Amino acid sequence: MVVKEAKSFFQRFIGLMGKKEMNSEGLLFRNCAAVHTCFMKFTICIVFLDENDKVLDYQTLPPWKVSKIVEGTKHILETQWQEEKAKEIVGQVIQMEVC
């Protein structure tokens, strides 16, 4: 899967705020344990990853909510996956091409 990484302070601060849809398969936040969906216009799937990009858990998050905190989370991947897809990959390592 190809994902964009939010690297700079500005990219991390803005994230998906104000966008009508995602422009990639996902947005990756390294060294991040929780996110919010304030000022967002659509529901996203939050995927909680450990230091090896293994999926620990997931959460469907509508606008104006704050994600839960999952023990062991080192990175967050924001996607538009359906819950069924997220359920299937819990416990697996995600192979990502980060740009």
KAQUI-V849659 format. One record per pair of residues at least 12 apart in sequence whose C-alpha atoms are under 6 Angstrom apart, sorted by sequence separation. I is the first residue (numbers start at 1). J is the second residue. D is the distance in whole Angstrom. If there is no record, write none. Layout:
# KAQUI-V849659
<<I/J/D> <I/J/D>>
This chain:
# KAQUI-V849659
<<46/58/5> <46/59/5> <45/59/6> <45/60/4> <44/60/6> <44/61/5> <43/61/6> <43/62/4> <43/63/6> <18/39/6> <20/41/6> <3/25/6> <5/27/6> <17/39/5> <18/40/5> <50/72/6> <2/25/6> <3/26/5> <4/27/5> <5/28/5> <6/29/6> <17/40/5> <40/63/5> <50/73/5> <51/74/5> <3/27/6> <49/73/5> <50/74/5> <38/63/6> <48/73/6> <37/63/5> <38/64/4> <49/75/5> <37/64/5> <49/76/6> <37/65/5> <48/76/5> <36/65/6> <47/76/6> <36/66/4> <47/77/5> <36/67/6> <46/77/6> <35/67/6> <46/78/5> <34/67/6> <45/78/6> <57/90/6> <45/79/5> <56/90/6> <34/69/6> <44/79/6> <45/80/6> <55/90/5> <56/91/6> <44/80/5> <45/81/6> <55/91/5> <55/92/6> <54/92/5> <54/93/4> <33/73/5> <53/93/5> <33/74/6> <53/94/6> <32/74/6> <31/74/5> <32/75/5> <31/75/5> <30/75/5> <29/75/6> <29/76/5> <28/76/6> <28/77/5> <27/77/6> <27/78/5> <26/78/5> <26/79/5> <2/96/6> <4/98/6> <1/96/5> <2/97/5> <3/98/5> <4/99/5> <2/98/6>>
